[in-house]
Amino acid sequence: MVDRFQQYLIEEYEKDNTVVLFIDEAQNTPVETLENLRMLSNLESSADKLLQIVLCGQPELESLLGRNELRQLRSRIAVRADIPPLSRKKAWRTSATGWRCPPRMAPTSSRERRWSGSSARRKGTRGRSTSSATTR
């Protein structure tokens, strides 16, 4: 299966396409799976990495990535980003422009939508990005 995936990545690379694997809620990913992702990040051409990996998750993702058994994965992280909740002022600006959150993305509470700017489950969603190469 890995050989077929690598062949697919090579074909996309030859077409000058970048393949990106997004993993949402990555804080729930087992350590073994994260280690397998690290192994996938080894797939490369003679000049470039073939796969970009982006991990997105709650603040617990930071703790998970801090585990000793994930130090090799941690060393391959090229970009890290925290995405804080919108301030009241920025949330107001967003609504004042007429932008409306699509129904499938809307928080369950209008109060949370107006003031927290974060998901309905937890105030303060975090984003983490990990990549084994830079974009071509």
N, CA, C and O atoms as CSV, one atom per row, in Angstrom:
chain,resi,resn,atom,element,x,y,z
A,1,MET,N,N,0.814,-1.187,0.000
A,1,MET,CA,C,0.000,0.000,0.000
A,1,MET,C,C,0.867,1.265,0.000
A,1,MET,O,O,0.560,2.225,-0.707
A,2,VAL,N,N,1.930,1.269,0.776
A,2,VAL,CA,C,2.827,2.419,0.805
A,2,VAL,C,C,3.473,2.630,-0.558
A,2,VAL,O,O,3.665,3.768,-0.988
A,3,ASP,N,N,3.809,1.531,-1.241
A,3,ASP,CA,C,4.408,1.649,-2.575
A,3,ASP,C,C,3.446,2.311,-3.561
A,3,ASP,O,O,3.849,3.148,-4.368
A,4,ARG,N,N,2.163,1.924,-3.485
A,4,ARG,CA,C,1.159,2.547,-4.367
A,4,ARG,C,C,0.989,4.023,-4.042
A,4,ARG,O,O,0.850,4.857,-4.937
A,5,PHE,N,N,1.002,4.335,-2.745
A,5,PHE,CA,C,0.870,5.739,-2.337
A,5,PHE,C,C,2.080,6.540,-2.812
A,5,PHE,O,O,1.932,7.664,-3.291
A,6,GLN,N,N,3.256,5.976,-2.681
A,6,GLN,CA,C,4.452,6.662,-3.149
A,6,GLN,C,C,4.387,6.882,-4.665
A,6,GLN,O,O,4.778,7.944,-5.149
A,7,GLN,N,N,3.903,5.902,-5.407
A,7,GLN,CA,C,3.760,6.056,-6.851
A,7,GLN,C,C,2.803,7.196,-7.174
A,7,GLN,O,O,3.063,7.993,-8.076
A,8,TYR,N,N,1.695,7.273,-6.438
A,8,TYR,CA,C,0.741,8.362,-6.616
A,8,TYR,C,C,1.411,9.716,-6.336
A,8,TYR,O,O,1.224,10.672,-7.090
A,9,LEU,N,N,2.180,9.791,-5.267
A,9,LEU,CA,C,2.877,11.035,-4.927
A,9,LEU,C,C,3.863,11.431,-6.027
A,9,LEU,O,O,3.984,12.611,-6.357
A,10,ILE,N,N,4.559,10.462,-6.586
A,10,ILE,CA,C,5.508,10.735,-7.673
A,10,ILE,C,C,4.770,11.261,-8.902
A,10,ILE,O,O,5.205,12.220,-9.539
A,11,GLU,N,N,3.648,10.620,-9.223
A,11,GLU,CA,C,2.856,11.083,-10.377
A,11,GLU,C,C,2.379,12.516,-10.182
A,11,GLU,O,O,2.432,13.316,-11.116
A,12,GLU,N,N,1.923,12.843,-9.002
A,12,GLU,CA,C,1.470,14.210,-8.720
A,12,GLU,C,C,2.636,15.194,-8.759
A,12,GLU,O,O,2.494,16.314,-9.250
A,13,TYR,N,N,3.778,14.778,-8.244
A,13,TYR,CA,C,4.971,15.621,-8.269
A,13,TYR,C,C,5.383,15.929,-9.710
A,13,TYR,O,O,5.769,17.055,-10.023
A,14,GLU,N,N,5.301,14.932,-10.576
A,14,GLU,CA,C,5.648,15.125,-11.984
A,14,GLU,C,C,4.687,16.085,-12.677
A,14,GLU,O,O,5.054,16.730,-13.659
A,15,LYS,N,N,3.476,16.181,-12.177
A,15,LYS,CA,C,2.491,17.141,-12.702
A,15,LYS,C,C,2.631,18.509,-12.031
A,15,LYS,O,O,1.836,19.415,-12.281
A,16,ASP,N,N,3.646,18.648,-11.181
A,16,ASP,CA,C,3.904,19.872,-10.417
A,16,ASP,C,C,2.785,20.173,-9.416
A,16,ASP,O,O,2.499,21.335,-9.128
A,17,ASN,N,N,2.157,19.125,-8.889
A,17,ASN,CA,C,1.126,19.260,-7.858
A,17,ASN,C,C,1.725,18.930,-6.498
A,17,ASN,O,O,2.574,18.046,-6.380
A,18,THR,N,N,1.279,19.641,-5.486
A,18,THR,CA,C,1.686,19.364,-4.118
A,18,THR,C,C,0.564,18.593,-3.429
A,18,THR,O,O,-0.585,19.035,-3.434
A,19,VAL,N,N,0.882,17.468,-2.850
A,19,VAL,CA,C,-0.097,16.669,-2.120
A,19,VAL,C,C,-0.004,17.059,-0.646
A,19,VAL,O,O,1.071,17.042,-0.048
A,20,VAL,N,N,-1.160,17.412,-0.076
A,20,VAL,CA,C,-1.223,17.819,1.324
A,20,VAL,C,C,-2.196,16.903,2.052
A,20,VAL,O,O,-3.322,16.696,1.602
A,21,LEU,N,N,-1.757,16.362,3.168
A,21,LEU,CA,C,-2.592,15.526,4.019
A,21,LEU,C,C,-2.966,16.341,5.247
A,21,LEU,O,O,-2.104,16.686,6.054
A,22,PHE,N,N,-4.270,16.654,5.390
A,22,PHE,CA,C,-4.766,17.405,6.544
A,22,PHE,C,C,-5.359,16.424,7.551
A,22,PHE,O,O,-6.155,15.557,7.191
A,23,ILE,N,N,-4.970,16.568,8.802
A,23,ILE,CA,C,-5.530,15.739,9.862
A,23,ILE,C,C,-6.123,16.668,10.904
A,23,ILE,O,O,-5.401,17.359,11.623
A,24,ASP,N,N,-7.446,16.678,10.976
A,24,ASP,CA,C,-8.154,17.504,11.947
A,24,ASP,C,C,-8.321,16.711,13.246
A,24,ASP,O,O,-8.307,15.480,13.243
A,25,GLU,N,N,-8.477,17.429,14.338
A,25,GLU,CA,C,-8.617,16.800,15.662
A,25,GLU,C,C,-7.419,15.890,15.942
A,25,GLU,O,O,-7.566,14.807,16.508
A,26,ALA,N,N,-6.238,16.346,15.537
A,26,ALA,CA,C,-5.021,15.530,15.635
A,26,ALA,C,C,-4.637,15.199,17.070
A,26,ALA,O,O,-3.849,14.280,17.295
A,27,GLN,N,N,-5.173,15.925,18.042
A,27,GLN,CA,C,-4.875,15.604,19.443
A,27,GLN,C,C,-5.428,14.234,19.824
A,27,GLN,O,O,-5.026,13.668,20.841
A,28,ASN,N,N,-6.340,13.699,19.026
A,28,ASN,CA,C,-6.914,12.376,19.284
A,28,ASN,C,C,-6.203,11.260,18.526
A,28,ASN,O,O,-6.621,10.104,18.596
A,29,THR,N,N,-5.152,11.585,17.815
A,29,THR,CA,C,-4.426,10.611,16.997
A,29,THR,C,C,-3.505,9.767,17.876
A,29,THR,O,O,-2.721,10.322,18.646
A,30,PRO,N,N,-3.581,8.447,17.778
A,30,PRO,CA,C,-2.681,7.597,18.571
A,30,PRO,C,C,-1.217,7.842,18.210
A,30,PRO,O,O,-0.890,8.191,17.076
A,31,VAL,N,N,-0.349,7.653,19.194
A,31,VAL,CA,C,1.095,7.847,18.991
A,31,VAL,C,C,1.594,6.987,17.832
A,31,VAL,O,O,2.395,7.452,17.021
A,32,GLU,N,N,1.135,5.754,17.745
A,32,GLU,CA,C,1.571,4.855,16.665
A,32,GLU,C,C,1.221,5.428,15.291
A,32,GLU,O,O,2.016,5.334,14.355
A,33,THR,N,N,0.052,6.012,15.174
A,33,THR,CA,C,-0.362,6.620,13.901
A,33,THR,C,C,0.513,7.820,13.572
A,33,THR,O,O,0.910,8.004,12.421
A,34,LEU,N,N,0.812,8.633,14.571
A,34,LEU,CA,C,1.693,9.786,14.340
A,34,LEU,C,C,3.084,9.331,13.901
A,34,LEU,O,O,3.711,9.970,13.056
A,35,GLU,N,N,3.559,8.244,14.467
A,35,GLU,CA,C,4.852,7.695,14.043
A,35,GLU,C,C,4.784,7.235,12.593
A,35,GLU,O,O,5.737,7.428,11.839
A,36,ASN,N,N,3.667,6.628,12.194
A,36,ASN,CA,C,3.499,6.230,10.793
A,36,ASN,C,C,3.467,7.440,9.873
A,36,ASN,O,O,3.975,7.379,8.754
A,37,LEU,N,N,2.880,8.536,10.329
A,37,LEU,CA,C,2.894,9.772,9.541
A,37,LEU,C,C,4.320,10.280,9.356
A,37,LEU,O,O,4.684,10.770,8.287
A,38,ARG,N,N,5.112,10.159,10.402
A,38,ARG,CA,C,6.516,10.568,10.293
A,38,ARG,C,C,7.210,9.742,9.217
A,38,ARG,O,O,8.007,10.268,8.440
A,39,MET,N,N,6.907,8.457,9.175
A,39,MET,CA,C,7.513,7.604,8.154
A,39,MET,C,C,7.059,8.022,6.752
A,39,MET,O,O,7.856,8.010,5.814
A,40,LEU,N,N,5.788,8.391,6.609
A,40,LEU,CA,C,5.303,8.875,5.310
A,40,LEU,C,C,6.017,10.165,4.898
A,40,LEU,O,O,6.215,10.425,3.711
A,41,SER,N,N,6.396,10.959,5.881
A,41,SER,CA,C,7.092,12.211,5.549
A,41,SER,C,C,8.477,11.956,4.959
A,41,SER,O,O,9.102,12.878,4.437
A,42,ASN,N,N,8.960,10.722,5.036
A,42,ASN,CA,C,10.248,10.367,4.431
A,42,ASN,C,C,10.167,10.205,2.915
A,42,ASN,O,O,11.197,10.197,2.240
A,43,LEU,N,N,8.956,10.074,2.374
A,43,LEU,CA,C,8.812,9.874,0.931
A,43,LEU,C,C,9.234,11.139,0.206
A,43,LEU,O,O,8.702,12.221,0.456
A,44,GLU,N,N,10.202,10.989,-0.700
A,44,GLU,CA,C,10.741,12.165,-1.384
A,44,GLU,C,C,11.279,11.818,-2.752
A,44,GLU,O,O,11.584,10.666,-3.058
A,45,SER,N,N,11.387,12.866,-3.578
A,45,SER,CA,C,12.055,12.724,-4.872
A,45,SER,C,C,13.537,12.991,-4.621
A,45,SER,O,O,13.967,13.105,-3.473
A,46,SER,N,N,14.299,13.088,-5.674
A,46,SER,CA,C,15.726,13.379,-5.485
A,46,SER,C,C,15.946,14.803,-4.989
A,46,SER,O,O,17.012,15.115,-4.459
A,47,ALA,N,N,14.948,15.670,-5.155
A,47,ALA,CA,C,15.132,17.068,-4.778
A,47,ALA,C,C,14.140,17.581,-3.726
A,47,ALA,O,O,14.458,18.510,-2.984
A,48,ASP,N,N,12.949,16.990,-3.654
A,48,ASP,CA,C,11.896,17.546,-2.809
A,48,ASP,C,C,11.149,16.463,-2.039
A,48,ASP,O,O,11.157,15.290,-2.414
A,49,LYS,N,N,10.510,16.881,-0.964
A,49,LYS,CA,C,9.570,16.005,-0.258
A,49,LYS,C,C,8.323,15.883,-1.122
A,49,LYS,O,O,7.961,16.825,-1.827
A,50,LEU,N,N,7.669,14.738,-1.071
A,50,LEU,CA,C,6.499,14.492,-1.906
A,50,LEU,C,C,5.185,14.762,-1.187
A,50,LEU,O,O,4.134,14.837,-1.823
A,51,LEU,N,N,5.234,14.907,0.129
A,51,LEU,CA,C,4.012,15.011,0.903
A,51,LEU,C,C,4.139,16.103,1.957
A,51,LEU,O,O,5.131,16.166,2.683
A,52,GLN,N,N,3.138,16.952,2.034
A,52,GLN,CA,C,3.017,17.946,3.093
A,52,GLN,C,C,1.989,17.413,4.080
A,52,GLN,O,O,0.940,16.920,3.666
A,53,ILE,N,N,2.266,17.501,5.366
A,53,ILE,CA,C,1.331,17.023,6.393
A,53,ILE,C,C,0.972,18.195,7.290
A,53,ILE,O,O,1.849,18.907,7.780
A,54,VAL,N,N,-0.330,18.392,7.501
A,54,VAL,CA,C,-0.810,19.465,8.369
A,54,VAL,C,C,-1.642,18.835,9.481
A,54,VAL,O,O,-2.632,18.152,9.220
A,55,LEU,N,N,-1.229,19.073,10.716
A,55,LEU,CA,C,-1.972,18.598,11.879
A,55,LEU,C,C,-2.695,19.784,12.502
A,55,LEU,O,O,-2.073,20.804,12.799
A,56,CYS,N,N,-3.994,19.659,12.700
A,56,CYS,CA,C,-4.783,20.710,13.335
A,56,CYS,C,C,-5.473,20.109,14.542
A,56,CYS,O,O,-5.978,18.988,14.485
A,57,GLY,N,N,-5.494,20.861,15.642
A,57,GLY,CA,C,-6.152,20.307,16.814
A,57,GLY,C,C,-6.271,21.281,17.960
A,57,GLY,O,O,-5.892,22.448,17.860
A,58,GLN,N,N,-6.799,20.780,19.030
A,58,GLN,CA,C,-6.996,21.522,20.267
A,58,GLN,C,C,-5.651,21.659,20.987
A,58,GLN,O,O,-4.664,21.057,20.565
A,59,PRO,N,N,-5.602,22.450,22.076
A,59,PRO,CA,C,-4.335,22.651,22.797
A,59,PRO,C,C,-3.665,21.352,23.257
A,59,PRO,O,O,-2.450,21.324,23.456
A,60,GLU,N,N,-4.433,20.291,23.426
A,60,GLU,CA,C,-3.859,19.011,23.844
A,60,GLU,C,C,-2.880,18.458,22.813
A,60,GLU,O,O,-2.049,17.611,23.139
A,61,LEU,N,N,-2.975,18.928,21.580
A,61,LEU,CA,C,-2.031,18.489,20.546
A,61,LEU,C,C,-0.602,18.862,20.926
A,61,LEU,O,O,0.333,18.101,20.677
A,62,GLU,N,N,-0.440,20.021,21.523
A,62,GLU,CA,C,0.890,20.454,21.961
A,62,GLU,C,C,1.471,19.470,22.971
A,62,GLU,O,O,2.646,19.112,22.886
A,63,SER,N,N,0.659,19.035,23.918
A,63,SER,CA,C,1.110,18.055,24.916
A,63,SER,C,C,1.466,16.731,24.261
A,63,SER,O,O,2.478,16.114,24.594
A,64,LEU,N,N,0.629,16.299,23.331
A,64,LEU,CA,C,0.880,15.045,22.631
A,64,LEU,C,C,2.205,15.102,21.876
A,64,LEU,O,O,3.006,14.170,21.947
A,65,LEU,N,N,2.429,16.188,21.160
A,65,LEU,CA,C,3.672,16.317,20.392
A,65,LEU,C,C,4.889,16.460,21.300
A,65,LEU,O,O,6.018,16.227,20.867
A,66,GLY,N,N,4.668,16.837,22.543
A,66,GLY,CA,C,5.763,16.973,23.495
A,66,GLY,C,C,6.244,15.654,24.082
A,66,GLY,O,O,7.249,15.615,24.792
A,67,ARG,N,N,5.533,14.581,23.790
A,67,ARG,CA,C,5.919,13.274,24.327
A,67,ARG,C,C,7.260,12.830,23.755
A,67,ARG,O,O,7.546,13.054,22.579
A,68,ASN,N,N,8.078,12.201,24.594
A,68,ASN,CA,C,9.424,11.779,24.200
A,68,ASN,C,C,9.418,10.864,22.984
A,68,ASN,O,O,10.293,10.977,22.125
A,69,GLU,N,N,8.446,9.956,22.897
A,69,GLU,CA,C,8.438,9.005,21.772
A,69,GLU,C,C,8.104,9.675,20.444
A,69,GLU,O,O,8.207,9.044,19.393
A,70,LEU,N,N,7.705,10.945,20.477
A,70,LEU,CA,C,7.413,11.675,19.233
A,70,LEU,C,C,8.475,12.733,18.918
A,70,LEU,O,O,8.239,13.631,18.110
A,71,ARG,N,N,9.631,12.625,19.551
A,71,ARG,CA,C,10.675,13.636,19.333
A,71,ARG,C,C,11.144,13.703,17.878
A,71,ARG,O,O,11.478,14.783,17.392
A,72,GLN,N,N,11.174,12.562,17.173
A,72,GLN,CA,C,11.588,12.590,15.764
A,72,GLN,C,C,10.553,13.312,14.910
A,72,GLN,O,O,10.911,14.077,14.014
A,73,LEU,N,N,9.280,13.075,15.180
A,73,LEU,CA,C,8.227,13.811,14.469
A,73,LEU,C,C,8.329,15.292,14.801
A,73,LEU,O,O,8.262,16.138,13.909
A,74,ARG,N,N,8.491,15.604,16.076
A,74,ARG,CA,C,8.590,16.998,16.513
A,74,ARG,C,C,9.742,17.721,15.806
A,74,ARG,O,O,9.629,18.904,15.488
A,75,SER,N,N,10.834,17.020,15.565
A,75,SER,CA,C,11.993,17.656,14.920
A,75,SER,C,C,11.720,17.990,13.447
A,75,SER,O,O,12.451,18.778,12.848
A,76,ARG,N,N,10.687,17.402,12.870
A,76,ARG,CA,C,10.357,17.653,11.462
A,76,ARG,C,C,9.302,18.734,11.278
A,76,ARG,O,O,8.938,19.056,10.146
A,77,ILE,N,N,8.818,19.286,12.350
A,77,ILE,CA,C,7.792,20.320,12.243
A,77,ILE,C,C,8.443,21.604,11.757
A,77,ILE,O,O,9.333,22.154,12.406
A,78,ALA,N,N,7.983,22.071,10.602
A,78,ALA,CA,C,8.557,23.273,10.001
A,78,ALA,C,C,7.823,24.537,10.443
A,78,ALA,O,O,8.435,25.599,10.553
A,79,VAL,N,N,6.524,24.431,10.696
A,79,VAL,CA,C,5.726,25.604,11.055
A,79,VAL,C,C,4.780,25.219,12.189
A,79,VAL,O,O,4.141,24.168,12.148
A,80,ARG,N,N,4.701,26.076,13.195
A,80,ARG,CA,C,3.723,25.922,14.274
A,80,ARG,C,C,2.953,27.224,14.359
A,80,ARG,O,O,3.521,28.308,14.227
A,81,ALA,N,N,1.652,27.107,14.581
A,81,ALA,CA,C,0.837,28.310,14.692
A,81,ALA,C,C,-0.275,28.098,15.701
A,81,ALA,O,O,-0.953,27.071,15.692
A,82,ASP,N,N,-0.454,29.081,16.571
A,82,ASP,CA,C,-1.607,29.116,17.464
A,82,ASP,C,C,-2.600,30.080,16.845
A,82,ASP,O,O,-2.232,31.182,16.437
A,83,ILE,N,N,-3.839,29.673,16.776
A,83,ILE,CA,C,-4.878,30.547,16.239
A,83,ILE,C,C,-5.794,30.904,17.403
A,83,ILE,O,O,-6.650,30.105,17.784
A,84,PRO,N,N,-5.624,32.088,17.969
A,84,PRO,CA,C,-6.431,32.461,19.133
A,84,PRO,C,C,-7.859,32.813,18.722
A,84,PRO,O,O,-8.122,33.086,17.551
A,85,PRO,N,N,-8.781,32.805,19.690
A,85,PRO,CA,C,-10.155,33.207,19.384
A,85,PRO,C,C,-10.189,34.670,18.953
A,85,PRO,O,O,-9.314,35.455,19.318
A,86,LEU,N,N,-11.195,35.023,18.184
A,86,LEU,CA,C,-11.369,36.422,17.804
A,86,LEU,C,C,-11.688,37.259,19.029
A,86,LEU,O,O,-12.387,36.809,19.936
A,87,SER,N,N,-11.174,38.475,19.051
A,87,SER,CA,C,-11.552,39.410,20.108
A,87,SER,C,C,-12.979,39.884,19.843
A,87,SER,O,O,-13.504,39.683,18.748
A,88,ARG,N,N,-13.600,40.501,20.818
A,88,ARG,CA,C,-14.951,41.028,20.622
A,88,ARG,C,C,-14.972,42.024,19.464
A,88,ARG,O,O,-15.894,42.025,18.649
A,89,LYS,N,N,-13.953,42.862,19.404
A,89,LYS,CA,C,-13.892,43.880,18.352
A,89,LYS,C,C,-13.791,43.238,16.970
A,89,LYS,O,O,-14.497,43.647,16.048
A,90,LYS,N,N,-12.935,42.251,16.818
A,90,LYS,CA,C,-12.794,41.577,15.522
A,90,LYS,C,C,-14.032,40.772,15.169
A,90,LYS,O,O,-14.419,40.709,14.002
A,91,ALA,N,N,-14.658,40.153,16.167
A,91,ALA,CA,C,-15.893,39.417,15.910
A,91,ALA,C,C,-16.972,40.376,15.430
A,91,ALA,O,O,-17.740,40.039,14.528
A,92,TRP,N,N,-17.042,41.570,16.021
A,92,TRP,CA,C,-18.022,42.565,15.602
A,92,TRP,C,C,-17.737,43.018,14.177
A,92,TRP,O,O,-18.658,43.148,13.370
A,93,ARG,N,N,-16.447,43.263,13.858
A,93,ARG,CA,C,-16.086,43.681,12.497
A,93,ARG,C,C,-16.503,42.639,11.472
A,93,ARG,O,O,-16.995,42.975,10.395
A,94,THR,N,N,-16.303,41.372,11.816
A,94,THR,CA,C,-16.679,40.299,10.906
A,94,THR,C,C,-18.172,40.329,10.638
A,94,THR,O,O,-18.596,40.215,9.488
A,95,SER,N,N,-18.981,40.481,11.691
A,95,SER,CA,C,-20.428,40.502,11.492
A,95,SER,C,C,-20.879,41.795,10.834
A,95,SER,O,O,-21.870,41.796,10.104
A,96,ALA,N,N,-20.174,42.900,11.075
A,96,ALA,CA,C,-20.548,44.181,10.482
A,96,ALA,C,C,-20.341,44.199,8.969
A,96,ALA,O,O,-20.975,44.990,8.270
A,97,THR,N,N,-19.466,43.343,8.458
A,97,THR,CA,C,-19.227,43.289,7.009
A,97,THR,C,C,-20.323,42.543,6.287
A,97,THR,O,O,-20.377,42.541,5.057
A,98,GLY,N,N,-21.211,41.901,7.058
A,98,GLY,CA,C,-22.273,41.130,6.443
A,98,GLY,C,C,-21.934,39.668,6.269
A,98,GLY,O,O,-22.767,38.891,5.801
A,99,TRP,N,N,-20.715,39.275,6.640
A,99,TRP,CA,C,-20.318,37.871,6.517
A,99,TRP,C,C,-21.111,37.057,7.508
A,99,TRP,O,O,-21.274,37.450,8.663
A,100,ARG,N,N,-21.599,35.931,7.058
A,100,ARG,CA,C,-22.333,35.018,7.926
A,100,ARG,C,C,-21.651,33.660,7.877
A,100,ARG,O,O,-21.266,33.178,6.812
A,101,CYS,N,N,-21.514,33.066,9.022
A,101,CYS,CA,C,-20.906,31.748,9.134
A,101,CYS,C,C,-21.800,30.727,8.426
A,101,CYS,O,O,-22.999,30.682,8.701
A,102,PRO,N,N,-21.251,29.902,7.518
A,102,PRO,CA,C,-22.070,28.866,6.888
A,102,PRO,C,C,-22.695,27.975,7.956
A,102,PRO,O,O,-22.062,27.721,8.981
A,103,PRO,N,N,-23.918,27.494,7.745
A,103,PRO,CA,C,-24.606,26.706,8.767
A,103,PRO,C,C,-23.805,25.524,9.295
A,103,PRO,O,O,-23.861,25.237,10.491
A,104,ARG,N,N,-23.061,24.831,8.440
A,104,ARG,CA,C,-22.332,23.661,8.922
A,104,ARG,C,C,-21.143,24.046,9.792
A,104,ARG,O,O,-20.585,23.189,10.477
A,105,MET,N,N,-20.743,25.313,9.780
A,105,MET,CA,C,-19.628,25.763,10.585
A,105,MET,C,C,-20.076,26.558,11.806
A,105,MET,O,O,-19.266,26.850,12.686
A,106,ALA,N,N,-21.326,26.902,11.867
A,106,ALA,CA,C,-21.812,27.796,12.910
A,106,ALA,C,C,-21.739,27.143,14.287
A,106,ALA,O,O,-22.145,25.992,14.452
A,107,PRO,N,N,-21.223,27.875,15.278
A,107,PRO,CA,C,-21.257,27.366,16.644
A,107,PRO,C,C,-22.709,27.166,17.090
A,107,PRO,O,O,-23.623,27.748,16.506
A,108,THR,N,N,-22.916,26.357,18.105
A,108,THR,CA,C,-24.274,26.065,18.548
A,108,THR,C,C,-24.917,27.231,19.270
A,108,THR,O,O,-26.144,27.298,19.348
A,109,SER,N,N,-24.143,28.133,19.789
A,109,SER,CA,C,-24.684,29.254,20.550
A,109,SER,C,C,-24.347,30.569,19.868
A,109,SER,O,O,-23.193,30.811,19.513
A,110,SER,N,N,-25.358,31.426,19.681
A,110,SER,CA,C,-25.088,32.723,19.049
A,110,SER,C,C,-24.192,33.568,19.937
A,110,SER,O,O,-23.421,34.387,19.437
A,111,ARG,N,N,-24.283,33.380,21.261
A,111,ARG,CA,C,-23.411,34.116,22.168
A,111,ARG,C,C,-21.949,33.753,21.915
A,111,ARG,O,O,-21.087,34.632,21.881
A,112,GLU,N,N,-21.667,32.459,21.738
A,112,GLU,CA,C,-20.299,32.045,21.439
A,112,GLU,C,C,-19.847,32.611,20.104
A,112,GLU,O,O,-18.700,33.037,19.968
A,113,ARG,N,N,-20.736,32.621,19.114
A,113,ARG,CA,C,-20.374,33.148,17.805
A,113,ARG,C,C,-20.000,34.616,17.928
A,113,ARG,O,O,-19.028,35.066,17.320
A,114,ARG,N,N,-20.766,35.359,18.709
A,114,ARG,CA,C,-20.502,36.788,18.822
A,114,ARG,C,C,-19.259,37.113,19.629
A,114,ARG,O,O,-18.501,38.006,19.249
A,115,TRP,N,N,-19.028,36.406,20.743
A,115,TRP,CA,C,-17.985,36.858,21.652
A,115,TRP,C,C,-16.736,35.998,21.692
A,115,TRP,O,O,-15.644,36.534,21.885
A,116,SER,N,N,-16.844,34.710,21.522
A,116,SER,CA,C,-15.637,33.900,21.682
A,116,SER,C,C,-14.871,33.749,20.385
A,116,SER,O,O,-13.642,33.679,20.400
A,117,GLY,N,N,-15.587,33.696,19.237
A,117,GLY,CA,C,-14.909,33.494,17.971
A,117,GLY,C,C,-14.295,32.113,17.845
A,117,GLY,O,O,-13.472,31.886,16.958
A,118,SER,N,N,-14.675,31.192,18.705
A,118,SER,CA,C,-14.082,29.857,18.636
A,118,SER,C,C,-15.167,28.811,18.461
A,118,SER,O,O,-16.346,29.132,18.316
A,119,SER,N,N,-14.748,27.556,18.476
A,119,SER,CA,C,-15.706,26.473,18.289
A,119,SER,C,C,-16.661,26.406,19.467
A,119,SER,O,O,-16.368,26.907,20.553
A,120,ALA,N,N,-17.810,25.779,19.237
A,120,ALA,CA,C,-18.809,25.647,20.293
A,120,ALA,C,C,-18.317,24.743,21.412
A,120,ALA,O,O,-18.742,24.879,22.559
A,121,ARG,N,N,-17.421,23.820,21.079
A,121,ARG,CA,C,-16.954,22.862,22.086
A,121,ARG,C,C,-15.967,23.480,23.044
A,121,ARG,O,O,-15.982,23.160,24.233
A,122,ARG,N,N,-15.122,24.344,22.568
A,122,ARG,CA,C,-14.061,24.831,23.428
A,122,ARG,C,C,-13.588,26.193,22.976
A,122,ARG,O,O,-13.292,26.398,21.799
A,123,LYS,N,N,-13.517,27.106,23.892
A,123,LYS,CA,C,-12.992,28.429,23.589
A,123,LYS,C,C,-11.476,28.302,23.461
A,123,LYS,O,O,-10.834,27.698,24.320
A,124,GLY,N,N,-10.905,28.855,22.418
A,124,GLY,CA,C,-9.451,28.849,22.270
A,124,GLY,C,C,-8.928,27.724,21.419
A,124,GLY,O,O,-7.947,27.084,21.797
A,125,THR,N,N,-9.535,27.456,20.291
A,125,THR,CA,C,-9.045,26.424,19.382
A,125,THR,C,C,-7.625,26.758,18.953
A,125,THR,O,O,-7.284,27.923,18.748
A,126,ARG,N,N,-6.817,25.744,18.821
A,126,ARG,CA,C,-5.428,25.923,18.395
A,126,ARG,C,C,-5.224,25.223,17.067
A,126,ARG,O,O,-5.893,24.233,16.771
A,127,GLY,N,N,-4.310,25.730,16.274
A,127,GLY,CA,C,-3.934,25.057,15.041
A,127,GLY,C,C,-2.469,24.704,15.093
A,127,GLY,O,O,-1.660,25.477,15.606
A,128,ARG,N,N,-2.128,23.583,14.587
A,128,ARG,CA,C,-0.736,23.166,14.498
A,128,ARG,C,C,-0.485,22.716,13.083
A,128,ARG,O,O,-1.310,22.038,12.471
A,129,SER,N,N,0.639,23.093,12.582
A,129,SER,CA,C,0.986,22.678,11.232
A,129,SER,C,C,2.312,21.957,11.291
A,129,SER,O,O,3.265,22.439,11.903
A,130,THR,N,N,2.372,20.840,10.677
A,130,THR,CA,C,3.638,20.132,10.593
A,130,THR,C,C,3.880,19.777,9.135
A,130,THR,O,O,2.976,19.337,8.424
A,131,SER,N,N,5.078,19.972,8.723
A,131,SER,CA,C,5.384,19.707,7.332
A,131,SER,C,C,6.814,19.229,7.233
A,131,SER,O,O,7.685,19.701,7.964
A,132,SER,N,N,7.053,18.314,6.352
A,132,SER,CA,C,8.402,17.796,6.209
A,132,SER,C,C,9.170,18.524,5.107
A,132,SER,O,O,10.332,18.207,4.852
A,133,ALA,N,N,8.550,19.467,4.472
A,133,ALA,CA,C,9.223,20.214,3.408
A,133,ALA,C,C,8.548,21.553,3.226
A,133,ALA,O,O,7.464,21.787,3.759
A,134,THR,N,N,9.176,22.417,2.489
A,134,THR,CA,C,8.559,23.687,2.176
A,134,THR,C,C,7.828,23.563,0.852
A,134,THR,O,O,8.142,22.694,0.039
A,135,THR,N,N,6.858,24.428,0.639
A,135,THR,CA,C,6.095,24.384,-0.620
A,135,THR,C,C,6.998,24.777,-1.763
A,135,THR,O,O,7.799,25.707,-1.667
A,136,ARG,N,N,6.843,24.025,-2.871
A,136,ARG,CA,C,7.654,24.323,-4.048
A,136,ARG,C,C,7.220,25.621,-4.668
A,136,ARG,O,O,7.787,26.044,-5.675
